[in-house]
């Protein structure tokens, strides 16, 4: 699933192509997955934003177009065999490509998140200036679940998924199966700094395009951060730091990768 870096890279690509332009058409054949889109036709896009893994396009008349890419969704400049939505904005035509059909669109009154409960309960943005170790520690609270599972909870922190939770925990030297409430202050500080650093590096590299090639920028370019992964997707390969074999386990039903030496 695209995570914060991939969604943010997509936002940055789309913003200059849609902001200030009027929506001329939104074409699809699935009103359950793409809700209320006709009400956006004729409105101008005022701003292209992001909240966690959601894209938020602010429109005229106090409306918003919310897009969640799902597990395999993304925008393309050319139609594909898995085009689900055609979005005409001014002289720009964008194609929403989604092989697995988990992507969702909503047009809502600005700020009315009642139809998107997860968006309404989203935790703090890790790249916001106000994100800190103190804030992260407060969000972890007394949770006894493994720290990896807690980081995947979007109500705790927005935007992290499997890739960047694993990479951040490695960078901080914390085992992913460690109960969250056992982290000491210094470890929370290291984790908060690692999350910010890993996300910033991933953004700079354009996100991660994995072996399935599902995530790409709209112009079909891949991201390159996968080449810098320290643990994610590297089960049984040597740790880049100590050469110990990377271990893969399941936490909260998700494949989880770590170094048993560097993450004690």
C-alpha positions as CSV (number, residue, x, y, z in Angstrom):
1,X,0.0,0.0,0.0
2,X,1.3,3.5,-0.8
3,X,2.4,5.1,2.5
4,X,3.1,8.7,3.5
5,X,6.1,9.3,1.2
6,X,4.4,7.8,-1.9
7,X,1.2,9.8,-1.3
8,X,3.1,13.0,-0.7
9,X,5.2,12.5,-3.8
10,X,2.0,12.0,-5.8
11,X,0.5,15.1,-4.2
12,X,3.6,17.2,-5.2
13,X,3.3,15.9,-8.8
14,X,-0.4,16.6,-9.1
15,X,-0.6,20.0,-7.4
16,X,0.8,22.2,-10.2
17,X,-1.3,20.2,-12.7
18,X,-4.7,20.6,-11.0
19,X,-4.6,23.6,-8.6
20,X,-6.4,26.6,-10.2
21,X,-8.1,24.5,-12.8
22,X,-11.7,23.6,-13.1
23,X,-13.0,20.0,-12.9
24,X,-14.6,19.3,-16.2
25,X,-15.4,15.6,-15.8
26,X,-15.0,12.6,-13.5
27,X,-15.9,9.4,-15.3
28,X,-16.3,6.0,-13.7
29,X,-18.9,3.2,-13.4
30,X,-18.7,2.5,-9.6
31,X,-20.7,4.9,-7.4
32,X,-20.0,2.8,-4.3
33,X,-16.3,3.2,-4.5
34,X,-16.3,6.8,-5.9
35,X,-18.9,8.6,-4.0
36,X,-20.5,12.0,-4.9
37,X,-18.0,12.8,-7.7
38,X,-20.6,14.4,-9.9
39,X,-21.0,17.2,-7.3
40,X,-17.4,18.2,-8.0
41,X,-17.9,18.8,-11.7
42,X,-17.6,22.4,-12.6
43,X,-15.7,23.4,-9.4
44,X,-12.2,24.8,-9.4
45,X,-9.4,23.0,-7.4
46,X,-8.1,25.5,-4.8
47,X,-5.5,23.4,-3.0
48,X,-3.9,20.0,-3.1
49,X,-3.2,18.6,0.4
50,X,-2.6,15.4,2.2
51,X,-3.6,13.9,5.5
52,X,-1.8,10.6,6.4
53,X,-2.3,8.4,3.3
54,X,-5.3,10.5,2.0
55,X,-5.1,13.1,-0.7
56,X,-7.3,16.1,0.0
57,X,-8.2,18.4,-2.9
58,X,-10.0,21.6,-1.6
59,X,-12.6,22.8,-4.1
60,X,-14.7,25.8,-4.6
61,X,-18.1,26.1,-2.8
62,X,-16.6,24.6,0.4
63,X,-16.2,21.1,-1.0
64,X,-13.4,18.6,-0.8
65,X,-12.4,15.7,-3.0
66,X,-10.8,13.0,-0.9
67,X,-8.8,10.2,-2.5
68,X,-7.4,7.1,-0.8
69,X,-5.1,5.1,-3.1
70,X,-5.8,1.8,-1.4
71,X,-3.3,-1.0,-1.9
72,X,-2.5,-0.5,-5.6
73,X,-4.0,2.8,-6.6
74,X,-2.2,5.7,-8.3
75,X,-2.6,8.3,-10.9
76,X,-1.3,8.0,-14.5
77,X,-0.9,10.4,-17.4
78,X,-1.9,7.7,-19.8
79,X,-4.8,5.2,-19.7
80,X,-4.0,1.6,-18.5
81,X,-5.8,-1.7,-18.5
82,X,-6.7,-1.0,-14.9
83,X,-8.0,2.6,-15.3
84,X,-11.0,3.0,-12.9
85,X,-11.6,6.8,-13.0
86,X,-10.9,9.4,-15.7
87,X,-10.4,12.9,-14.2
88,X,-10.5,15.8,-16.5
89,X,-9.2,19.0,-14.9
90,X,-8.8,22.0,-17.2
91,X,-6.6,20.8,-20.1
92,X,-5.2,17.9,-18.0
93,X,-6.5,14.4,-18.1
94,X,-5.6,12.1,-15.2
95,X,-6.2,8.3,-15.0
96,X,-6.8,6.6,-11.7
97,X,-5.1,3.2,-12.1
98,X,-6.1,0.6,-9.5
99,X,-5.6,-3.1,-10.3
100,X,-6.9,-4.4,-6.9
101,X,-9.8,-1.9,-6.7
102,X,-9.2,-0.9,-3.0
103,X,-9.0,2.8,-3.9
104,X,-11.8,5.2,-2.8
105,X,-12.9,8.7,-3.7
106,X,-15.3,10.9,-1.8
107,X,-16.6,14.4,-2.4
108,X,-17.7,15.9,0.9
109,X,-18.5,19.2,2.4
110,X,-15.2,20.7,3.5
111,X,-14.3,19.3,6.9
112,X,-17.2,16.8,7.1
113,X,-15.3,13.6,7.6
114,X,-18.3,11.6,9.0
115,X,-18.3,9.2,6.0
116,X,-14.5,8.6,6.4
117,X,-14.1,7.6,10.1
118,X,-10.4,6.9,9.8
119,X,-9.7,10.3,8.4
120,X,-11.6,11.9,11.3
121,X,-9.5,9.9,13.9
122,X,-6.1,10.4,12.3
123,X,-3.1,10.8,14.5
124,X,-0.5,13.5,14.2
125,X,1.6,14.1,11.1
126,X,5.2,12.9,11.7
127,X,6.6,15.6,9.4
128,X,4.8,18.5,11.0
129,X,7.0,20.9,13.0
130,X,5.0,20.1,16.1
131,X,5.8,16.3,16.0
132,X,8.1,15.5,18.9
133,X,9.3,12.7,21.1
134,X,7.0,14.0,23.8
135,X,4.0,13.9,21.5
136,X,4.9,10.4,20.3
137,X,5.4,9.2,23.9
138,X,2.0,10.5,24.8
139,X,0.4,8.7,21.9
140,X,2.1,5.4,22.8
141,X,0.8,5.8,26.3
142,X,0.4,2.5,28.2
143,X,-0.1,0.4,25.1
144,X,1.1,-3.2,25.6
145,X,1.0,-4.1,21.9
146,X,4.2,-4.6,20.0
147,X,5.6,-1.2,18.9
148,X,5.3,-2.2,15.3
149,X,1.6,-2.8,15.6
150,X,1.2,0.5,17.4
151,X,3.0,2.4,14.7
152,X,0.7,0.9,12.0
153,X,-2.3,2.3,13.9
154,X,-3.2,5.5,12.0
155,X,-4.9,6.9,15.0
156,X,-1.6,6.9,16.8
157,X,0.6,8.4,14.0
158,X,-0.5,9.3,10.5
159,X,0.9,7.8,7.3
160,X,3.2,5.0,8.5
161,X,2.8,1.5,7.0
162,X,4.8,-1.7,6.8
163,X,7.8,-0.3,5.0
164,X,8.5,2.8,7.0
165,X,7.6,1.3,10.4
166,X,10.2,-1.4,9.8
167,X,12.8,1.0,8.5
168,X,12.2,3.5,11.4
169,X,12.5,0.8,14.0
170,X,15.8,-0.4,12.6
171,X,17.1,3.2,12.5
172,X,16.2,3.6,16.1
173,X,17.6,0.2,17.2
174,X,14.2,-1.0,18.5
175,X,12.9,-4.5,18.0
176,X,9.4,-4.5,16.4
177,X,8.0,-7.0,18.8
178,X,8.9,-4.9,21.9
179,X,5.8,-3.9,23.9
180,X,5.3,-0.2,23.2
181,X,4.9,0.7,26.9
182,X,8.4,-0.6,27.7
183,X,10.2,2.0,25.6
184,X,12.3,4.4,27.7
185,X,12.4,8.2,27.0
186,X,15.7,7.9,25.1
187,X,14.3,5.2,22.9
188,X,11.1,7.3,22.2
189,X,13.4,10.2,21.3
190,X,15.4,8.0,19.0
191,X,12.3,6.6,17.3
192,X,10.7,10.0,16.8
193,X,13.9,11.2,15.1
194,X,14.2,8.0,13.1
195,X,10.7,8.3,11.8
196,X,11.3,11.9,10.6
197,X,14.6,11.0,9.0
198,X,13.5,7.9,7.2
199,X,10.4,9.6,5.8
200,X,12.5,12.6,4.7
201,X,14.9,10.3,2.9
202,X,12.1,8.4,1.3
203,X,10.5,11.6,0.0
204,X,13.8,12.7,-1.5
205,X,14.1,9.3,-3.3
206,X,10.6,9.5,-4.6
207,X,9.2,6.7,-2.4
208,X,9.5,3.0,-2.7
209,X,8.6,1.0,-5.8
210,X,8.6,-2.7,-4.8
211,X,8.9,-5.8,-7.0
212,X,5.3,-5.7,-8.1
213,X,5.8,-2.2,-9.6
214,X,2.4,-1.1,-8.3
215,X,3.6,2.3,-7.1
216,X,4.8,4.8,-9.7
217,X,4.6,8.5,-10.2
218,X,1.9,9.5,-12.7
219,X,4.5,9.9,-15.4
220,X,5.4,6.2,-14.8
221,X,8.7,6.9,-13.1
222,X,9.5,4.6,-10.1
223,X,10.6,5.6,-6.7
224,X,14.1,4.6,-5.6
225,X,14.1,4.4,-1.9
226,X,13.7,0.6,-2.1
227,X,17.4,0.5,-2.9
228,X,18.1,2.1,0.5
229,X,15.9,-0.3,2.6
230,X,17.9,-1.6,5.5
231,X,15.5,-4.4,6.6
232,X,12.1,-4.3,4.7
233,X,11.9,-7.0,2.1
234,X,15.4,-8.3,3.0
235,X,14.6,-11.5,4.9
236,X,17.6,-13.8,5.2
237,X,19.9,-11.2,3.6
238,X,22.8,-9.8,5.6
239,X,22.2,-6.7,7.7
240,X,23.9,-3.7,6.0
241,X,25.3,-2.7,9.4
242,X,26.5,-6.0,11.1
243,X,26.0,-8.7,8.4
244,X,23.6,-10.8,10.6
245,X,20.8,-12.3,8.6
246,X,17.6,-10.2,8.6
247,X,14.7,-12.0,10.3
248,X,11.1,-11.9,9.1
249,X,8.2,-12.5,11.6
250,X,4.5,-11.7,11.6
251,X,3.1,-8.9,13.8
252,X,-0.5,-7.8,13.6
253,X,-0.8,-10.1,10.6
254,X,1.9,-8.1,8.7
255,X,5.3,-9.3,7.6
256,X,7.9,-7.6,9.8
257,X,11.7,-7.4,9.2
258,X,14.4,-6.7,11.7
259,X,18.0,-7.4,12.6
260,X,18.3,-9.5,15.8
261,X,21.6,-7.9,16.7
262,X,21.1,-4.2,15.8
263,X,17.6,-4.2,17.3
264,X,17.8,-5.8,20.7
